[in-house]
Amino acid sequence: KTLLSANKLLNLFMLRRLKAEVEKMMPKKIETKILCPLSSTQVSLYKSYLMKDMDSIIRLSDKNDTAKTPSKLNYNLLKNLVMQLRKCSLHPYL
C-alpha cells in the first residue's frame, strides 16, 4: 500500500521516455566532409612509413606469387601499415 502511494508520488516527478520515441524526435544526422591536404610533416611521415615497408608491399603485390590466399603474417603487416598511415594522416605527432 505504501509502495503504491510512493510510486504515484514519484510518477509525478519522473519522466520516462522510450528509445523509439526519442529517435523519432531527433533530427536527421548531417555529415559534412571537408577534404584538406596533408601538412609537410604528415607527408614526410606518410612517405617514410610506405618506404620502410616497400619490400613487403612489393612482395605481396607480386603477380608470380603462387599462394592465392594471403598468409596471416601478410595480413597483419598490411593491417599494421594501414593503421600507421591512418594515424599519420589524422594525428602526425603520435
MOHU-V361263 format. One record per pair of residues at least 4 apart in sequence whose ideal C-beta (glycine too) atoms are under 6 Angstrom apart, sorted by sequence separation. I is the first residue (numbers start at 1). J is the second residue. D is the distance in Angstrom with one decimal. If there is no record, write none. Layout:
i: <I:I>
j: <J:J>
d: <D:D>
//
This chain:
i: <10:17:38:42:47:53:70:87:88:17:38:70:87:60:56:53:49:49:46:45:45:42:41>
j: <14:21:42:46:51:57:74:91:92:22:43:75:94:74:77:81:84:85:88:88:92:92:92>
d: <5.5:5.8:3.8:6.0:6.0:5.7:4.4:5.8:5.9:5.4:5.0:5.3:5.5:5.5:5.5:5.4:5.0:5.8:5.2:4.6:5.9:4.5:5.2>
//
